[in-house]
Amino acid sequence: MSIDWTALGQVTAVSIGVTVAVVVVFALGVLGLARFEGAREEGGGTSALGVTQAGLCFLACAAVVAYGIYLIVPQFH
């Protein structure tokens, strides 16, 4: 049995990179929701930018999760 250490390192690096990216995008989505709530509490209108930002960020996170499930489950191929 031999281990391809280069391939293992590449998988590890990509996994860490994607994990950090998803966490950052999710945090930006939470920031968008906070902007929306802040605008609503101030008595002004709603912040369409905040809602749009949150929606796009959460949609991107859901897409990454769905793609991961697609890669894992062999019946989807």
N, C-alpha and C positions, 0 to 999 in steps of 0.2 A: 504494500500500500504506500503510495506516495502522495504528498500534498503539494499542490501547485500554490506556493506561497504568494506569488505575484497576483494570481487571480483572487485569492482570499483577501489580499490587501486592497485590491480594486473594489471588491464587493463591500468591504468594510468602509472604505472612503466614500463610496457612493451612498451607502446606507446612512452614514453620519451626515453627509451633505444634504440629502433629501429630508432627513429628520429635522435638521436645523431650519431648512427652508420652510417646511410645513409649519413649524412652531412660529416662525416669524410672520408668515402669512396669516395664521390664526390670530396672532396678537394684533396685527393690523385690522383684522375684522372686529375684534373686541374694541379697538380704538374707534372704529367707525360707529359702533353701537354707543359708545360713550359720548361721542360727538352728537349723535342723535338725541340721546337722553339729556345732555347738557343744553342743547338748543330748545328742547321741549320744556325743561324746567325754568329756563329764563323767561318764559312767557312769549317768546317769539314763535315764529313758525317752526316747521320741522326742517331739519337739515337733510335735504335730498342727497347731498354729497356723502354724508355719513352713512345713510342707509344703503346707498349704491356701493360704497366701499365695503361695507360689511357683507352685503350680499355676494359681491364678486369674490371676496376673500374666502368666505365660507363655501362657495361653490367650487373654488379651486381646491380647497382642502378635501371636499367630498369627491372630487374627480381623482385626486391622488389616491384616496382610500379605495375607490372603486377600481382603479387600475391595479392596485396591489392585490385586491381580491381576485380580479381577473387573472393575474399572473399565477396566483397560488392554486386556484381551483381548476383542475384539469378538464372538467365537464364544459367549461366555457370556451375551450379552444376548438 
